[in-house]
Amino acid sequence: MPESSASAVGAGGRFGDRLAAAIAARTGLCLGIDPHPALLAGWDLADDASGLRDFGLRAVDAASPRVGIVKPQVALFERHGAAGLDALAEVLAAARAAGLLVIADAKRGDIGSTMDGYAAAWSASGAPFAADAVTLSPYLGFGSLDGAIATAGESGAGVFVLAATSNPEARALQTAVLGGGAHRGRTVAASIVAEAAARAAEAAERGSLGDVGVVIGATVRLIDYGIRPADLIGVPILAPGFGAQGARLGDLRSLYGDAARQVLASSSRELLAGPVDELGARLDAATAELGA
């Protein structure tokens, strides 16, 4: 496995502050680096570890002068085993060396020492897959993530916790109303937002963003999940679903209201499909649409 970029974790201070600066400088466009077999073929790359590496590095090269944030999809590297994970580590390191904020879309979630192991892999100082932030699943209880959140904070990294995802299978669970506990009367999704907002309160008072964000799909309506824009003050929002999944970058304000300025609008297939030498132009057009 290539040498980790972990020495850069936390460079420049808290994750939320770095993220706020990146959004202010280059909008919240986030390029998803998703090496699907069809996209690899479109760039004349083999569906193997070497192809994944070339795909990721070409995406980083196109992104670095244009956007501030990239999001490699871990599963699409992991499917090639150890060699695929080597390729992922190289792409993560290259992206961070290029000055990009990197969100590892790993969706990890467990309890106790197992969760600690995931945190050591992605967020800790010296992590082999060092990223600026990692996506986490809270469905063993939000409190099960406390150790991982603490580890990330100690190294200046962040996390994005799944709250309202766009897949239809999740709707019944995420819109269910809690019958007891501190979040009685809230939907499951709204309770996750409330936990993130509590951790963002100090940063919000300073006009910045917290280190604990949420994932809210761009194809869901906040109101359907019991979430109001006012609930999201200071909370970074990772919003997949722009482009091929149906949401339009130009609709960001109507989708998220006053919370739009803290949204990372993630798009992958719509930007990655097509000739690789035109990726820069597609990124420029997406940035212009988002900033309009």
C-alpha positions in Angstrom: 0.0 0.0 0.0 1.4 3.5 -0.8 2.5 5.8 1.9 -0.4 7.5 3.7 -1.2 11.1 3.4 -2.1 11.1 7.0 0.4 13.7 8.0 -1.8 16.2 6.2 -4.9 15.3 8.3 -6.0 18.3 10.1 -3.6 20.6 8.2 -5.1 24.1 8.5 -7.2 23.5 11.6 -10.7 22.2 12.1 -12.5 20.4 9.3 -15.6 22.6 9.5 -13.5 25.8 9.1 -11.6 24.3 6.1 -14.9 23.2 4.5 -16.5 26.6 5.0 -13.4 28.2 3.3 -13.5 25.8 0.4 -17.2 26.5 -0.2 -16.6 30.2 -0.1 -13.7 30.0 -2.5 -15.1 27.6 -5.0 -18.8 26.9 -4.4 -20.0 23.7 -2.8 -19.6 21.5 -5.9 -18.3 18.1 -5.0 -17.0 15.7 -7.7 -17.9 12.1 -6.9 -15.1 9.8 -8.0 -17.1 6.7 -8.8 -15.2 4.2 -11.1 -18.2 2.3 -12.4 -17.3 -0.2 -15.1 -19.2 1.7 -17.8 -17.4 5.0 -16.9 -14.0 3.2 -16.9 -14.8 1.9 -20.4 -15.8 5.4 -21.5 -12.4 6.6 -20.6 -10.8 3.5 -22.3 -9.6 2.1 -19.0 -9.6 -1.5 -17.9 -11.9 -2.5 -15.0 -9.0 -3.5 -12.8 -6.9 -1.8 -10.1 -4.7 0.0 -12.6 -7.7 1.4 -14.4 -9.2 2.5 -11.1 -6.0 4.3 -10.2 -5.8 6.1 -13.6 -9.4 7.0 -13.4 -9.1 8.5 -10.0 -5.9 10.4 -10.7 -7.3 11.9 -13.9 -10.4 13.0 -12.0 -8.2 14.7 -9.4 -6.2 16.4 -12.1 -9.3 17.9 -13.7 -10.9 18.8 -10.3 -7.9 20.5 -8.6 -8.0 23.8 -10.5 -11.8 24.0 -10.5 -13.5 22.6 -7.4 -12.6 22.3 -3.7 -14.1 18.9 -2.8 -14.0 15.4 -4.1 -15.8 12.2 -2.9 -14.3 8.9 -3.9 -16.8 6.0 -3.6 -15.0 3.4 -1.6 -17.0 0.4 -2.6 -16.1 0.8 -6.2 -12.4 0.5 -5.3 -12.9 -2.1 -2.6 -14.6 -4.5 -5.1 -11.1 -5.2 -6.6 -9.7 -6.3 -3.2 -6.3 -5.3 -1.8 -5.1 -4.0 -5.2 -8.3 -1.8 -5.4 -7.7 -0.4 -1.9 -4.0 0.3 -2.9 -5.4 2.3 -5.8 -7.8 4.1 -3.5 -5.1 5.1 -1.0 -3.1 6.6 -3.9 -6.1 8.6 -5.2 -6.8 9.9 -1.7 -3.2 10.9 -1.2 -3.0 12.6 -4.6 -6.3 14.5 -4.0 -5.2 15.8 -0.6 -1.7 16.7 -2.0 -3.5 18.8 -4.7 -5.2 20.8 -2.0 -8.6 19.2 -2.3 -10.9 18.3 0.6 -11.5 14.6 0.4 -14.6 12.8 1.6 -14.3 9.1 1.7 -17.7 7.7 1.0 -17.4 4.5 3.1 -20.7 4.5 5.1 -19.1 2.7 8.0 -21.0 2.1 11.2 -20.7 -0.3 14.1 -20.1 -0.4 17.9 -17.2 -0.4 20.3 -13.8 -1.6 19.2 -15.1 -2.3 15.7 -16.1 1.3 15.2 -12.8 2.3 16.7 -11.1 0.2 14.0 -13.0 2.0 11.2 -12.0 5.3 12.8 -8.4 4.2 12.8 -8.6 3.3 9.2 -10.1 6.6 7.9 -9.9 9.4 10.4 -7.1 9.0 13.0 -3.7 10.6 12.8 -1.6 8.1 10.8 -4.7 6.5 9.1 -3.8 4.4 6.1 -6.8 5.8 4.2 -6.5 9.4 5.5 -9.4 11.6 4.4 -10.7 14.9 5.5 -14.0 13.3 6.3 -15.7 9.9 6.1 -19.4 9.0 5.7 -20.9 7.0 8.6 -24.1 5.1 9.3 -25.9 5.9 12.6 -28.4 3.0 12.5 -26.9 1.3 15.5 -27.7 4.5 17.4 -26.1 7.9 17.0 -24.2 7.4 20.2 -22.3 4.4 18.6 -20.5 6.9 16.5 -19.2 9.0 19.4 -15.8 7.4 19.5 -15.3 7.8 15.7 -16.4 11.5 15.9 -13.9 12.1 18.8 -11.1 10.4 16.8 -11.9 12.5 13.8 -12.0 15.7 15.9 -8.6 14.9 17.4 -7.0 14.8 14.0 -8.9 17.7 12.5 -11.1 15.6 10.3 -14.9 15.4 10.1 -17.7 13.0 9.5 -21.0 13.0 7.5 -23.8 10.9 9.1 -26.5 9.4 7.0 -29.8 11.2 7.7 -32.3 11.3 4.8 -31.1 9.2 1.9 -32.7 9.1 -1.5 -33.1 5.4 -1.9 -36.8 4.4 -1.6 -36.1 1.5 0.7 -35.0 4.0 3.4 -38.0 6.2 3.5 -40.2 4.2 5.9 -37.4 4.0 8.5 -36.1 7.5 8.2 -39.5 9.1 8.3 -40.7 7.0 11.3 -41.6 9.1 14.4 -39.8 8.3 17.6 -42.0 7.5 20.5 -39.6 8.1 23.4 -36.2 9.4 24.4 -34.7 12.9 23.9 -36.0 13.1 20.4 -39.6 12.0 21.1 -41.9 13.2 18.3 -39.1 13.7 15.8 -38.6 11.6 12.7 -35.5 9.4 12.8 -33.9 11.6 10.1 -34.7 14.8 12.1 -33.2 13.2 15.2 -30.0 12.6 13.4 -30.0 16.2 12.2 -30.6 17.4 15.8 -27.6 15.4 17.0 -25.4 16.9 14.4 -26.7 20.4 15.1 -25.9 20.0 18.8 -22.3 19.3 17.9 -22.2 22.3 15.4 -23.6 24.9 17.9 -20.2 26.4 18.8 -19.1 26.6 15.2 -22.5 28.1 14.2 -22.1 30.9 16.8 -18.8 31.8 15.0 -20.5 31.8 11.6 -18.7 28.6 10.5 -19.6 25.0 10.0 -19.4 22.1 12.5 -17.2 19.0 12.0 -20.2 16.6 12.1 -22.3 16.9 9.0 -25.3 15.0 7.6 -26.1 13.3 4.3 -29.4 14.4 2.9 -30.2 13.3 -0.7 -30.9 16.0 -3.2 -33.9 14.1 -4.4 -35.8 14.1 -1.1 -38.0 16.9 0.3 -36.9 18.1 3.7 -40.5 18.5 4.9 -41.3 14.9 4.2 -38.6 13.9 6.6 -39.6 16.3 9.3 -36.5 18.5 8.7 -36.6 22.3 8.4 -33.8 24.5 7.0 -33.6 26.2 10.5 -32.7 22.8 12.0 -29.5 22.7 9.9 -27.7 25.9 11.2 -24.0 25.2 11.2 -24.4 21.7 9.9 -22.5 20.7 6.7 -24.8 18.9 4.3 -23.5 16.3 1.8 -26.2 16.1 -0.9 -25.7 13.3 -3.4 -28.2 13.0 -6.2 -27.4 15.9 -8.5 -27.2 15.1 -12.2 -28.0 11.6 -13.3 -30.2 10.9 -10.3 -32.5 13.8 -11.2 -31.7 16.9 -9.0 -30.5 20.0 -10.8 -27.7 22.2 -9.4 -29.6 25.3 -10.3 -32.4 24.2 -7.9 -30.1 24.2 -4.8 -31.8 27.2 -3.2 -35.3 25.8 -3.7 -34.3 22.4 -2.3 -32.5 23.6 0.9 -33.6 27.2 1.5 -31.4 29.1 3.9 -29.2 26.0 4.4 -28.2 26.1 0.7 -24.9 27.8 1.4 -23.6 24.9 3.5 -24.5 22.2 1.0 -22.0 20.1 -0.8 -23.7 19.3 -4.1 -22.3 16.0 -5.1 -22.4 14.8 -8.7 -20.6 12.0 -10.3 -22.0 10.1 -13.3 -23.2 13.2 -15.1 -19.8 14.8 -14.8 -17.7 11.7 -15.4 -19.6 10.4 -18.4 -18.1 11.5 -21.7 -14.6 12.1 -22.9 -12.0 12.6 -20.1 -10.5 15.5 -21.9 -13.8 17.4 -21.6 -14.2 16.7 -17.9 -12.8 20.2 -17.0 -15.3 21.9 -19.2 -18.1 19.9 -17.6 -16.9 20.9 -14.2 -16.7 24.5 -15.2 -20.3 24.4 -16.5 -21.5 22.7 -13.3 -19.8 25.3 -11.2 -21.4 28.1 -13.2 -24.9 26.5 -12.8 -24.4 26.1 -9.1 -23.2 29.6 -8.6 -25.9 31.2 -10.7 
